[in-house]
Amino acid sequence: MNVNRKVVKKGLLPYVFLLLVMLGVIYFVTIANQKVNVLTYDEFMTSLEDKKVNNIEVTPRDRAKVYEITGTLDGYSENESFFVRVPLSDQVMKKIVEANEKDNFEFVSNADPESSTILLVLVNVLPIAVLAFIAFWFLSKQMGGGKNSFDFGKSKAKLSSDKNKVTFKDVAGLNEEKEEVKELIDFLKNPKKFQKLGARIPKGVLLYGPPGTGKTLLARAVAGEANVPFYYISGSDFVELFVGVGASRVRDMFQQAKRTAPCLIFIDEIDAVGRQRGTGIGGGHDEREQTLNQLLTEMDGFGANEGIIIIAATNRPDVLDPALLRPGRFDRQVTVNLPDVKGREEILKVHARNKVLADGVNISALAKRTPGYSGADLENLLNEAALLAVRRNKDAITMSEIDEASDRVLMGPAKSSVKRSESDRKLVAYHESGHAVVGIKLQGASDVQKVTIIPRGSAGGYNMMIPSEEKICKTKTDLLEEITGLLAGRVSEEIVFGEITTGAENDFEKATKIARSMVTEYGMSDLGPMQLEQREGSSFLGRDYNKIRNFSNEVAHEIDQEMRKIIDKCYDEATKIINENRDLLDLLANTLLEYETLTKEQIDYLVEHGEMPSEDEETSYEKMSLTKLKEIAKEKGIKGYTKMNKAELLKELEK
């Protein structure tokens, strides 16, 4: 009990100090600026007789047997007054009343305040209490609020509840990353196994990769699998207005963790506090650097086997301080990349658990159509599709909603109500058909998945093209064919209309960027295998605004010439393909003008049969392309379908 009383007294000291400060402020504001002249009884009576009194206020004090009189005299300034105590007698009051009748000055007579306890409290105590409460409330807001406003130096790390428990079953598409962190789980469950052999488990693990790839989810899953306390905090929660608060929060966080060890601490967006020291305009940032210094000290301070593991996440590892990444702090760095096609399929299945999908929804095909999507993007895609299905009053999510959701995520909502002239529609139809023709005829170009002339966002139409197969490295031929496909829209306009428009602006931007990278970064030109430019990240700005250029003005001219060669070569190739396949261009453009949107299956049927399939033909195996039949065979689990021809596939599917 004695300890508790000491704690309570210690907690009350700041409030007592605050109250004394407020009383001092009130005194200096209200009293110190006033000038009060203390008069004697004779001086007061003389002033009363000489008619110098302007106003007086008389308050009796029965206990002291005196009258307390305040007021002002002739010649007093605005902040000047007098005070006098006179005997409590009827003669004194009679003289004051007689003088008032003669001079008619302002006269106020009060009752004895000590005779009313309530009045005494209201007059003397209540104003001070109200001012103290207002000051306390304002200070609490400024220092972070909460139950105790003086706890702003305490850690803001939150302890995850068992209700939000996540395991590896909830994490898909990160198989290699799971393997990297599995030994952390073993250590948290059974640390003695590691101590027995003298093994030192990593103190810290840094997860880095593009946004939305599942870094936070992976950290939560580690704690869930190990069944240990999981503290999570953002890097920005350490940085505060007052210097030293962040360092205090770091100390408090580690003290909490040591009391509940073994446990896991997760710091999200650690680049907010872990950036390189002394960088940026005007030098460093005192509060952030002190916080980082304290974090480095704490990570060095606890032993290898104390049961505390720190996992941090960032998408900018290049801006982190080198001292943070050295062995003994963040010993292990795990790259969490964008998922491949298999990973995307697994992620879609996880997010589709609570979704009602129609029978025709093909998760495998959807995974192929979403290269470059992160886990967060895929979750958002299915959520948008579900919202669209609800809006359309459907009982299940169909491929129609998923297609529309994909388009909305990439390009924005369709502007179906926009009225365009027939010439504009025809121009857009031939432009998009030009991209499609080159995509169909070039082996290395991306596959055409969808073509539409319905405007979305700032685009009058668009052509969805994805790589035929996902590659880690691209060849020079792949890049040249990609540029050729981008230029095909402008080539189509020029061949058909003999005129060029502004519609190819974005195509040129992408093509020029690829061509310059080929020359200056990839060494794919006559200038040889040299890297003439490299991106330079700015630690202060946090983006790649600048490039380091290692060449002279003469070489800059040669770079421009090489870029021109690449663009001209690809433009000529696109012109040749469009001229050789003019009939296919016209067919696609005219069909687009009629239907406005064509899918991959419809385009394949058009190329093979020269006309759009009927509704019955779209569901008939005989009318489907070999590519479509193989996709269906994969869904149905037919073995050896990759080596079958169309007749063999039809026979297997009919079974």
N, C-alpha and C positions, 0 to 999 in steps of 0.2 A: 504493500500500500504506500510506503514511503517513497518508493521509486516512482509510482504513478503520480504522486503529488508533485514531485520534483519535475516530472515531465510536463504536467499541467502548468506549473508556475513558469517553467521555461517557455512554454508556448504562449503564455499571456504577456510576457515581457515586451514583445514587439508592439502589442496593442496598447499597453500602458505608455510606452514611449511615444506612439503615434498620438495618443490623447494629449500628452503634455505638450507636444509640438503644436497641436491645434490650439490649445489654450494660449500658448505663447503668441501664436499668430493673431488670435482674436484680441488679445491684450494690446498688442502693438498697433493693430488696425483701429480699434475702437477707443482705446484709452490714451495711448502714448501721444496721439496727435492732439488731444484736448489739453488746454491750459486752465487749471483750476486754482483760483486764489483763495486761500484759507483766511477768513476774517475773524477778528475778535468780536466779542459781544458789543463792546463800545463802538467799534468801527461800523458794525452793521446798523446799530441804532442811530449813529450820526448820519449815515447814508440815507436811512429811512426818513429822518427829520429834514434833511437837505433836499428831499425829493429827487434823489439820484437813482432810485430803483425802477428798473423797467419791468421785471417780472420775477416772481419768487414762487417756490414750491415747498410747502411745509409738510414734513412727515414726522409724526410723533413716535418716540421710542419709549414705551411705558416702562420697560425694564431698566433703561439707563436714566430715566427721568429727565429726558432732554427732547428738544425739537431739533431735527436736522433740516436746515434750510438751504436751498440752492436757488440760484437765479443769476441775473445779469444786471450790471449797472451801466450808467451812461459812460460812453467812451470805450466800452469793451469791444474787442474784435468778435468776429463770427464764431471762432472756436474757443472763446474765453468765457469763464463763468466764475462764480464764487461759491464758497461753502462755509457754513458756520453752524456751530452748535450753541443753542441757548437753553436756559432752564425751562423745564416743563411747568409753566405757570399761566394762570388766566391773564395776568397783567401783560405779559409779552404778547399773547395772542390779541388782547384788546388793542394794544398800540399798533400792531400790524393791520388790524381791521380798520382802525381809525385812519391810518395813513392811506390805506387803499381807497377809502371813501373820499378822501381829499384829492389824491393824485390819479385815481382810477387806473392803476397799473394791473397787469395780469397776475392773478392770484389763484393758486391751486392748493387745496388742502387734501392730503391723502389720509387714509386709515393706516393704522399700525400694521405693516406687512407680517410681523411676527404673530399676529393674532390669527392668521389664516395660513396653515401649512401648505394647502393646495396652491394658493396664490403664490407663495414663496417659491415653490418648485417650478410653477409655470413661468415665473418671471426670471428666475436666476439659473435654473438647471436645464429646462427644456431647450432653449436656443442653443446652448453649448452641445447638448446631446444630438440635436438635429444636424448641426454642422459637422460633428465628429462622424456621424453615420454617413453623411454624404461624402466626406473625405475618404472614409474607409471603403465605401462602395466604388468610388472612382479609382482608388489605388488598386483595388482587387481586379478591376477590369484591365488596367494598364499592365499589371504583372501576371496576367494569364488566367485569372479567375480561379475556379475550382473551390473545393471545400476550404482550403487554406491558401490564402493569397501569397503567403511567404514560402510556398513550396515550389516557386517557379524555377528553382535550381534542381528540382527532382527530375528523375528520368521520365520521359513520356513513352517509354516502351510499354506496349500493351501485351498482356498475356492472352494467347488464343484459348478459347474455350473448347471443350470436348465436342460441342455441337457442331463446330466448324472443322472437324477433323478431316484431313485429306490423306489418302494413301496413294500408293503407286497405281492402283486400279483407276484412279481419276486422272492420271497423267499418261497421255498417249503421244507417240511419235518421238519420244526422247529416250530410246533404248540405250544408246551409248552413254548418254548423260546419267542415266540411272545407275549404270555400272560404276561410273566414276564416284558416285556418292554412297554406294552401298556399304563400303567399309566404315563410313561415318556412323551408319546405323548400327553395325556390329560393335563399334567402339562404345556408343552410347548405351547399348544393351549390356555389353559384357566387357568393361574396360580392363579387367584383370587379365584377360587373354592377351592383350597387347602389352601390358606392363610386365608380364612374365618373360617375354622375349626382348624387353627393352625397346620396343617399337614406339616411335613418336608419331602420334596421329596428327594430321594437319590442324593447326590452330584456326586457320581461316580458309574458306573456299570462296573464290570470286567467280560468280556466274555472269558472263557477259555475252551479248548478242543483240540482234535487232529487237525493237519493241514488240511486245505481244507474243513472244516465242515460248513463254511459260516458265520464266526464271523464278518468279514468286511462287507459282504453283509447285515447282520442283522442291523448293525449300520447305514449304508447308508439308509436302509429302514425306520428306526425310524425318521431320519431327513426328508426323503421324505414324510412320512405320516404326520408329524407335519408341513411341509412346512416352515422350519426355516433354517438359514444359517448352513452349515455343513463344519467345518474345519477339515481337516485330515492331520496327520503327523506321521512319523515313529519314534520310540524311538531312532534310531541311528542318526536322524537329529539333536538331541540336543547335542550330544557328538562331541566336536571339539578338534583340536590340542591345543588351548589356554585355560588355566584354567579360568573359569568364563564366557566363551561364552555361554555355555549351559544354565546356570542360567539366563543370559541376555535374551536368546531366550524364556525361560519359562515366564519371566515377560512380554515380549512384546506380547506373544501369548495371555495371559490373558487380557492384556490391549485391544487388538483388539477384543476379545470376548465380553468384557464388553460394548464396543461401539456398538456392533450389537446384544446384548441380546434382546429376548431369542435366544439362539443358542446352537449348539451341537459341542463338540470337540471330535474327535476320535484319539486316540493314538494307532497305530498298533505296535505290537511287543514291548510292554512296558518293557519286561524283559531286553531289551538292556540298559535301563537307570534306571530301578527300582530294580535291584538285591540287595541282602542284603549287607549292608555296612560293610566294614572291613573284607570281606571274600576273599579267594583266596591266591595264593602264593605271599608273600611279602606285605600283607596288602591290603589296599584299593586303589581306583583309584580316585585321587583328583577331576578331572573334572567331572566324572560321579557322584560322591557322592555329589558334590556341586549342580549339576543339580537336583538330587533327593531331596536334602534338600529344594531347591527353589520350586520344585513341591509340596512338602508337605506343605510348608508355604503358597503358593498361594491357595491350596485347603482349607486350614483353614481360609484364609483371606476373601473369598467372602461368603456372607450370604446364608442362606438356600433357599431363594426365589428370588435370583437375576436373575434367568432365564438361568443360565449356567449349562449344564450337561456334564460331561466327561464320555465317554465310551472308555475303553481300552481293548485290546485283547492280549492274549498270549497263548502259548501251554505249558508253564512251570510255573504254579502258585506257585510251591513249592520253587522256587528260589527268589521270590519277598520279599522285605523288609516288616517285620510285621507292621511297621508304616504306610505303604501304604494301608494296608488292614483293618485297624481299622475303626470302625464306625465314620462317619464324613468325611471320605475321599472316599474310595471305599466301600460304605455301602452295596451294593448288588453284589453278585457273581453268575453268571449264567453259568451253564455247558452246552456247545454246543457239544453234543455227535455225534457219527456216526449215520446216519439214520437207522431206521429199514426197513423192507420190504415195508411197506406202504409209509414211507418217501422217499425211493429210487424210488418208482413208481411215486410219485408226482414230484420229482426232474427231473426224466427222461422226464416227460411230459413237464416240463418247458423248458428244453434244446432241446426238439424235436420240439419246435414251429417253428423254422426257418430251420428245416431239412425236406427234402423230403423223407419220409419213404414209403417203399413198403407195399402192403396190408398184406403181411404175417408176418410183424414185430409185435411181441407180447411184448408190454411194460411190462405187468404184469409178464410174464415169465422171462423177462430179469432182472427185479427187484429181483426175487427170486434167480437168478443165480449170483448175485453180492453182497453177504454178506461181510461186512467189507469195502465196498467202501464208500468214502466220496463224498460230492457233487462235488468237483473238479475232483475226479476220474471219476465220471459218465459223467461229461461234456467232459472230455478228451476222454472217451470211444466213445461217439457219434461223436466227432470231428475226431478221428482216422478212424471211420467207414465211415464218409463222404469223407475223403481223399482217402480211399481205393476205394470207389465207383467211384470217379472221375478218379482215376488211371485205373480202369477197364472199363471206358467209359460207365457207367450205368446211367440211368435216375433217379433212386431212390436207397435209401439205403435198402438193403435186410438183412435178418438174417445172410446170409453168410458173409457179411462184418462186421457185429457186432460181430459174433463169432471170426473172424480172428482178429479184433481189440482187443477183450478181451484177446485173447492169446498173442498178441503182447505186450499189457500193462503188463501182468503178467510175461511172459517168454522171450519176445523178438521176433524178426521175425523168421519165419520158415526157416530152412536150408535145403530146398528141393533138392538143388544141391549136397549135401554131399553124396558121395558114400560109402556105408557100406557093409561089407560082409554079406552073408546070415546068418551066425552063430550069428553075432551081432544083426541083425534084429530079429532073433528068440528069442534070449536071452531077448531083450528089450520087445518083445511081451509077453512073459510068465511073466516077472517081472510086467508089468503093468496090465496084466490080473489077477495076484494074488491079487493086490490091489482091483481090481473090484469085484472079487468073494467074498472076505470078506465084501466089502461094500454092496453087494447084500444080503448076507446071515445073516449078523448081524443086528439086529433091531436098535441098538443105533448108529451104524456106519454112517458116512456121505453118502449121496446119490451120486451115480456115475453119473456125468453129461456128461462127455466126456473122451474118452481114445484115445490116439494117440501114434504112434511110430515115428512120424516125429520129428527130433531133433530141439529144440529151446534153444537158449542161451547155457548154459553149460550142459543141460539135454538131454539125448538120446531119451527121450520120457516122457510123463507125464500123470497123471490121475487127472482130475478135479473132486473133490469131495466137496460137500457143505453140511452143516447140514440139516437134514430133516425138522427141525424147529428151529428157532432162540430162544435161551435161554439166560436169564441173568446169571443164575448159572448152572454149569454142575455137574452132579452126579458122584460118583466114577465109576459107571458102564459105563457112557459115556466116561470117560477118559481112562478106561481100553480098551474099544472097539476101541477107537481112536488109542491107541498104537498098538493094534492087527492089525488094518488096515495098519498101517505104516510098520509093520514087515512082512506083507504078501508077499511083493515083494521078499525079501531075502528067505523066506520059499519056495516060488514057484521055485526060481532058484535051491535051494538045492534038492528039491524033483524031479524036471524034469531032471536036468543035473548032479546032484551029485557033483556040484561044486559051489563055491560062488565067487562073483565079487565085484568090488568097486562101483557098481551102487546104492547100498543102503546107501551110506554115508549120504546123506541129511535126509533120513528116520530115521536113527539111531540118528542123531543130534536132531531131533524133538521129537522122542520117549524118549530119555534120559532126555531131558529138562522137558517133562511132568511128567516122573516118579520121578525126583528129586523134582519138585514142589509139587507133591502129598505127598512126605515124609516130606519135610522140611518146607513147607508153608501151605499146606491145611490140615495137620493132618490126612491123609488117609492111615495110615499104622499101624503096630503093635506097633510103638513107642508112639502112642496115640495122642490125640488132642493138639499138641504143635507146635508152630511156631519156628523152629530152625534157620531159615535164613530169613532175610528181606532185601529188596533192599534199598540201601542208595544212594540218589541222591547227586551229588557233585555240589555245588553252583558255583564253579569256572569253572569246566569242562563242566557242563551243561548236563552230561549224567550219566546213572547209571552204572558206572564202577565197583563199589565195592558192596559187600554184608556184612552185619553184621552177624557174626556167634556166636550163643550163645550155644556152646556145646564143650565138651572135645574131646580128641582124641579117647576115647573109644566109645563115641556116634557117632563120625565120621565113625568109623568102622561099627557100627550098621546101619547107614544111607546107607552105601554102600551095606550092606546085604539086606536091605529092597528094595532098588532099583533093586538089582539083582533078588529078588523074583518076583517083579512086571514084569520085562522084561521077565523072564523065563516063568512065567504063561501065559503071552500074546503070547509069541512065541509058546508055546505048543498049545494054543487055535487056533492060525493061522494055525499051522501044521495040526491039526485035521480037520479044515474046508476045507483046500485045498485037503487033502486026500479023504474026503467024497464027494467032488465036483470036482473030477479030470476031469470028462467028460465036465463039464461046463468050466473049465480052458482051456482044449484043444480047445473047440469050440471057445471061445473068442480069444485065441491066434492065431489060424489058420485064423479066420476072420480078425483079425488085420493085419496079414501078407499079406492078399489079398487086404484089403481096406485101411489100414494104420490109418484110423480115424473112430471111432464109436461114435455116439451121444447117448443121453439117450434113445430116442425113439427106435433107432436101437437095443440097448442093451436089453431093455424091450422086444422087439419082439423076439430077439434071445433066451432069457430065456424062453419065453412062447412057441415058435414054433420050436426052434432048427435050424433056418435058417434065412438068411437076407431077409427082405421084398423086393418085387419088387417095381418099381416106382408107379404102380397103387395101390398096397397094402398100400404104405406109405400114400396115400391120402384117403384111404378107412376107414370109421369109424369102420367097422366090424373087421378090422385087427388091430386096435389100442388097446393099453392097457387101463385098467380102469382109471389109473392115467392121461393119455393123454386126454381121453374123458372128464374127470372132468375139466381139464384146458380149453378145448374148450368150455365146458358148461358155465364156469365162464365168459369167454370172451363174449359169446353171451347173458349173463344175464339171464340164466335159473334158476328159483327159486327152491330151495330145491334139487339142484344137489348133494350136499354132502351126502344125505341119499339114493340116487338112486343106483341100481345095474347096470350092464352093459347093460342088455336088456332094462331097463327103460330109460337109457341115450340115447341109440340108437334111441328109439322111439321118444324122445323129439327132438333130433338133426335132424331127418328126416323131422320133421314138418317145 
